Amino acid sequence: MPGASSNRVELLQGTLDMLILRTLVFGPAHGHQIAKHIRQTTDDVLQVEHGSLYPALHRLERKGWIAAKWESAAKDGKREFKYYRLTPSGRKQLLVEESKWKRLTDAIAGVMWPAPEQER
């Protein structure tokens, strides 16, 4: 569909990690579920490609913020998926990332929509 990609938003570096951690607050999920959750909760604005998702999952796993375990698929039990879950240190890191995100968005909002007394 021409022009559809122009509605997508590129993620800032580090933002994907925060979104993955936030998604896993709701419970363990495999990669496809994580990408689908991000896409659905952003009304298709953010679409995480596998080429970005899996390196991020591996990076978060190396940092100890998530843990992974192979499990049988719930539907048929024949296939296995790697399910990721948030670790206690991942929960702490999510709080750090959320705080940084809040400061960043407040700062950007201040530039984009300054209070009337700040305008020149």
Residue pairs with C-beta under 8 A, 6 or more apart in sequence:
7 44
7 45
8 45
8 46
8 47
9 45
9 46
11 19
11 46
11 52
14 97
15 101
16 48
16 52
16 53
16 56
17 56
17 59
17 60
17 65
17 97
18 94
18 97
18 98
18 101
19 38
19 46
19 48
20 34
20 38
20 53
20 56
20 57
20 60
20 66
20 84
21 60
21 65
21 66
21 86
21 90
21 93
21 94
21 97
22 94
22 98
23 29
23 34
23 37
23 38
24 34
24 66
24 84
24 85
24 86
24 90
25 86
25 91
25 94
26 37
27 85
28 69
28 83
28 84
28 85
29 37
29 83
29 84
30 81
30 82
30 83
30 84
31 50
31 53
31 54
31 57
31 81
31 82
31 84
32 81
34 48
34 53
34 57
34 84
35 47
35 48
35 50
35 53
38 46
38 47
38 48
39 46
39 47
39 48
57 66
57 68
57 84
60 66
60 84
60 90
61 67
61 68
61 84
63 93
64 87
64 89
64 90
65 86
65 87
65 89
65 90
65 93
66 84
66 85
66 86
66 87
66 90
67 84
67 85
67 87
68 82
68 83
68 84
68 85
69 82
69 83
69 85
70 80
70 81
70 82
70 83
71 80
71 81
71 83
72 78
72 79
72 80
73 79
73 80
73 81
86 94
110 118
